[in-house]
Amino acid sequence: MRERRILVVEDERTIAESVAARLRAEGFAVEIAGTGPAGVDAARRTPPDLVILDVMLPGFDGLEVCRRIQAERPVPVLILTARDDETDLLVGLAVGADDYLTKPFSPRELAARVHALLRRVDRAREAVTPGAAPPLVLGDLEINEAERRVRRAGLEAHLTPTEFDLLVHLARRPRAVHPRERLLADLWGWADASGTRTVDSHVKALRRKLGADLIRTVHGVGYALEVPK
């Protein structure tokens, strides 16, 4: 099995080296870039399997880096941010990020997130067999798992890999309530409930792209997908 490559785009050298050391100890090949333009160039030169991306970068910010990288080739992105700001996180998700960590964070937690993201990507690839199953149709919502495409009322919505996986998970049991903790375990591979805000942020992104009426909030519990008319 080939060595997985991870690109770390972080301008604080101490943090970048600490992250790289931990990931190399986990068996990954790691490249570091210290600016926005350098991160885009590195991703173009040697396509990574995953990108760890700081929001605040010289040149242009991490959100622009994410946008440019994803426009050329879909890749899992984990955003690092020193600001626990909902707007920044939603923008990050909208331009193609899959997950985020707020500084300060532990190297152990970061490594766990990286492994979980890569496992999810691997599962999605293994599950896709072109022509294996017809699209899932719920009212005016159509989900083609083989092609990883989504349409609502005939209009295609461009979802990130995580958004797509979350939508499929909810759609397989429409109207059933999915607890946040269960979603974290099933989709993110987290063993605790410390990241429920991650679920909330992805649900908000899905609502923005597919309609506010699609996913119902069950306060204090989780979410359910409503069958659209």
DAFEN-V72054 format. One record per residue. N is the residue number from 1. RES is the residue in three letters. D_LAST is the distance of its C-alpha to the last C-alpha in Angstrom with 1 decimal. Layout:
BEGIN
N,RES,D_LAST ; N,RES,D_LAST
END
This chain:
BEGIN
1,MET,46.2 ; 2,ARG,46.4 ; 3,GLU,46.7 ; 4,ARG,43.5 ; 5,ARG,43.9 ; 6,ILE,42.7 ; 7,LEU,43.1 ; 8,VAL,43.9 ; 9,VAL,43.7 ; 10,GLU,45.4 ; 11,ASP,48.2 ; 12,GLU,49.8 ; 13,ARG,52.2 ; 14,THR,52.8 ; 15,ILE,49.1 ; 16,ALA,48.6 ; 17,GLU,51.6 ; 18,SER,50.6 ; 19,VAL,47.2 ; 20,ALA,48.7 ; 21,ALA,51.4 ; 22,ARG,48.9 ; 23,LEU,46.7 ; 24,ARG,49.8 ; 25,ALA,50.9 ; 26,GLU,47.6 ; 27,GLY,48.5 ; 28,PHE,46.6 ; 29,ALA,48.1 ; 30,VAL,47.6 ; 31,GLU,48.1 ; 32,ILE,48.3 ; 33,ALA,47.6 ; 34,GLY,48.5 ; 35,THR,46.8 ; 36,GLY,43.6 ; 37,PRO,45.1 ; 38,ALA,46.9 ; 39,GLY,43.7 ; 40,VAL,42.0 ; 41,ASP,45.2 ; 42,ALA,45.5 ; 43,ALA,42.0 ; 44,ARG,42.7 ; 45,ARG,46.2 ; 46,THR,45.3 ; 47,PRO,41.6 ; 48,PRO,41.0 ; 49,ASP,38.8 ; 50,LEU,37.7 ; 51,VAL,38.4 ; 52,ILE,39.5 ; 53,LEU,39.3 ; 54,ASP,40.7 ; 55,VAL,39.0 ; 56,MET,42.2 ; 57,LEU,44.2 ; 58,PRO,47.0 ; 59,GLY,46.3 ; 60,PHE,42.5 ; 61,ASP,40.3 ; 62,GLY,38.4 ; 63,LEU,35.0 ; 64,GLU,36.4 ; 65,VAL,37.9 ; 66,CYS,34.6 ; 67,ARG,33.0 ; 68,ARG,35.8 ; 69,ILE,36.0 ; 70,GLN,32.3 ; 71,ALA,32.5 ; 72,GLU,35.2 ; 73,ARG,34.2 ; 74,PRO,31.5 ; 75,VAL,33.4 ; 76,PRO,32.8 ; 77,VAL,33.9 ; 78,LEU,35.1 ; 79,ILE,35.8 ; 80,LEU,38.8 ; 81,THR,38.9 ; 82,ALA,41.5 ; 83,ARG,39.2 ; 84,ASP,36.6 ; 85,ASP,34.5 ; 86,GLU,30.8 ; 87,THR,30.5 ; 88,ASP,32.6 ; 89,LEU,30.7 ; 90,LEU,27.3 ; 91,VAL,28.9 ; 92,GLY,30.4 ; 93,LEU,27.2 ; 94,ALA,25.7 ; 95,VAL,28.6 ; 96,GLY,28.4 ; 97,ALA,30.2 ; 98,ASP,29.2 ; 99,ASP,31.1 ; 100,TYR,33.7 ; 101,LEU,36.9 ; 102,THR,38.6 ; 103,LYS,42.4 ; 104,PRO,44.5 ; 105,PHE,43.3 ; 106,SER,45.2 ; 107,PRO,45.8 ; 108,ARG,44.9 ; 109,GLU,41.4 ; 110,LEU,40.9 ; 111,ALA,42.1 ; 112,ALA,39.7 ; 113,ARG,36.7 ; 114,VAL,38.0 ; 115,HIS,38.3 ; 116,ALA,34.8 ; 117,LEU,33.3 ; 118,LEU,35.3 ; 119,ARG,34.5 ; 120,ARG,30.7 ; 121,VAL,31.3 ; 122,ASP,33.5 ; 123,ARG,31.0 ; 124,ALA,28.2 ; 125,ARG,30.8 ; 126,GLU,31.9 ; 127,ALA,28.4 ; 128,VAL,27.6 ; 129,THR,28.9 ; 130,PRO,27.8 ; 131,GLY,26.3 ; 132,ALA,26.5 ; 133,ALA,22.9 ; 134,PRO,19.9 ; 135,PRO,17.0 ; 136,LEU,14.6 ; 137,VAL,11.1 ; 138,LEU,8.1 ; 139,GLY,4.9 ; 140,ASP,6.1 ; 141,LEU,8.7 ; 142,GLU,12.0 ; 143,ILE,15.1 ; 144,ASN,18.4 ; 145,GLU,20.9 ; 146,ALA,23.9 ; 147,GLU,23.5 ; 148,ARG,22.0 ; 149,ARG,19.5 ; 150,VAL,16.0 ; 151,ARG,13.7 ; 152,ARG,10.5 ; 153,ALA,9.6 ; 154,GLY,13.0 ; 155,LEU,14.8 ; 156,GLU,16.9 ; 157,ALA,17.4 ; 158,HIS,20.9 ; 159,LEU,21.1 ; 160,THR,24.4 ; 161,PRO,25.4 ; 162,THR,24.9 ; 163,GLU,21.4 ; 164,PHE,20.4 ; 165,ASP,22.1 ; 166,LEU,20.5 ; 167,LEU,16.9 ; 168,VAL,17.9 ; 169,HIS,19.6 ; 170,LEU,16.7 ; 171,ALA,14.3 ; 172,ARG,17.0 ; 173,ARG,16.6 ; 174,PRO,13.1 ; 175,ARG,13.4 ; 176,ALA,17.2 ; 177,VAL,19.2 ; 178,HIS,21.2 ; 179,PRO,24.4 ; 180,ARG,25.6 ; 181,GLU,28.9 ; 182,ARG,27.3 ; 183,LEU,25.3 ; 184,LEU,28.6 ; 185,ALA,30.4 ; 186,ASP,28.0 ; 187,LEU,27.1 ; 188,TRP,30.0 ; 189,GLY,32.7 ; 190,TRP,33.9 ; 191,ALA,35.9 ; 192,ASP,35.7 ; 193,ALA,33.2 ; 194,SER,34.9 ; 195,GLY,32.2 ; 196,THR,29.1 ; 197,ARG,28.9 ; 198,THR,28.2 ; 199,VAL,25.0 ; 200,ASP,24.1 ; 201,SER,24.8 ; 202,HIS,22.7 ; 203,VAL,19.7 ; 204,LYS,20.4 ; 205,ALA,20.7 ; 206,LEU,17.3 ; 207,ARG,15.7 ; 208,ARG,17.8 ; 209,LYS,16.8 ; 210,LEU,13.1 ; 211,GLY,12.1 ; 212,ALA,13.4 ; 213,ASP,10.3 ; 214,LEU,10.0 ; 215,ILE,13.2 ; 216,ARG,14.6 ; 217,THR,18.4 ; 218,VAL,20.4 ; 219,HIS,23.6 ; 220,GLY,26.6 ; 221,VAL,24.9 ; 222,GLY,22.3 ; 223,TYR,18.6 ; 224,ALA,15.6 ; 225,LEU,12.4 ; 226,GLU,9.3 ; 227,VAL,6.6 ; 228,PRO,3.8 ; 229,LYS,0.0
END
